Amino acid sequence: MKKVLVSISSIIICCSLFIGNFGITVSAASPLTKDDPNWSYVNDNGIEINEEQYKNLISQGFEPIDIQIMSQEAFDLNKDIQATEVSETVKYIKTTAVYDKGTVASSSAQPTTFVNTELTEEEANKEVKEFKKLQSQGGISTFGTETGVDSTSYKKLTVTISKLSTGRYRSNTTLNWLTIPKTRKMDVIGASIRYPDFWNVDHSKRGGTQYYKSDAYDSYGNYFPNYDSDTIQYSASSGNWVNNSFSGAALVQNLKDDYKYGGKYCNLVNLRHNSWFDFTFANKNYDYSTVNIKGAFTHQITSEVISIDGFTFEYGKVPSIQFKMGNKGDSYDNELNAIAYINK
């Protein structure tokens, strides 16, 4: 369901309701408190969610934005399940493209290597703020692999593992772009499980989303902040899943690009990827004290069309993950990854 954000005041109202209810979000159309026996919440897809269901989803590692944009299928799969334990790992990553000496970054130049640098949350927020300020002042060109002549991008990677009351485990990987990439084609997000011989992935219990928000301009140059938002849903049966292995899953997402809507020109200001799946023991003779997953993300840096069938997913005895792109491996930057683990 496309959602046009037409009022700054309504945004402020919704935010204050969210903060005032300690993470229990209440829609502006139903302004109840968390202590009200008639507490209810209706998400962007018109799904009415009661307090117990909302808490169940939060316990599994879903974030409030995940619940806000959740599809009916994902909701039905998870609404009655409570997680008994959850653990997450968060990384803030700066990716810088390195060009051959003497090469000037441009819309056609290709970098030779990529360097990922892990930052603290404070460092990332500070650098992103400075980056956007310089960009708004015209100090950074729009050329390059990413935004800016130095081809630098900033991302937040969150990998969550949870133990469900059903006896299953849940893998959940999320990538938030802190600066919007210039190239928006086919990115890959997924996860693998350590010691894969002990596990089975349930491919009927998985899902993914790509959430975006945009500012807009009209033909007269008028500016409309937070004009539009929407979510691309990837169901369990989506053709964008590129691996059906027993030990993990990966999802290809065709990134939303700038677009025209309602007679206005929309520029992305928020872009967020997510994929999740359930897995269970295939072999009960599991001798390890923890269950580990490794979430990963890789970004396409070229504009060429790549077949989804060209992707394969490799696993090792350790929590390793490798996205292989057939003969197009040089079309992607360095893989980002993080490990999360939980007591068996």
Sequence and secondary structure as in RCSB ss.txt:
>XXXX:A:sequence
MKKVLVSISSIIICCSLFIGNFGITVSAASPLTKDDPNWSYVNDNGIEINEEQYKNLISQGFEPIDIQIMSQEAF
DLNKDIQATEVSETVKYIKTTAVYDKGTVASSSAQPTTFVNTELTEEEANKEVKEFKKLQSQGGISTFGTETGVD
STSYKKLTVTISKLSTGRYRSNTTLNWLTIPKTRKMDVIGASIRYPDFWNVDHSKRGGTQYYKSDAYDSYGNYFP
NYDSDTIQYSASSGNWVNNSFSGAALVQNLKDDYKYGGKYCNLVNLRHNSWFDFTFANKNYDYSTVNIKGAFTHQ
ITSEVISIDGFTFEYGKVPSIQFKMGNKGDSYDNELNAIAYINK
>XXXX:A:secstr
  EE   HHHHHHHHHHHHHTTT    TTS   TT TT  EE TT  EE HHHHHHHHHTT  HHHHHT  HHHH
HHHTT  EEEEEEEEEEEEEEEE  TT    SS   SEEEEEEE HHHHHHHHHHHHHHHHTT S S SSSSTTT
TEEEEEEEEEEEEETTS EEEEEEEEESS  S  SEEEEEEEESSGGGEEEEEEEEEEEEEEEEEEE TT  EEE
EEEEEEEEE TT TTB    TTEEEEEEE    EEETTEEEEEEEEEEEEEEEEEES S    SEEEEEEEEE B
 S S   GGG EEEE SSS EEEE TT GGGB   EEEEEEEE 
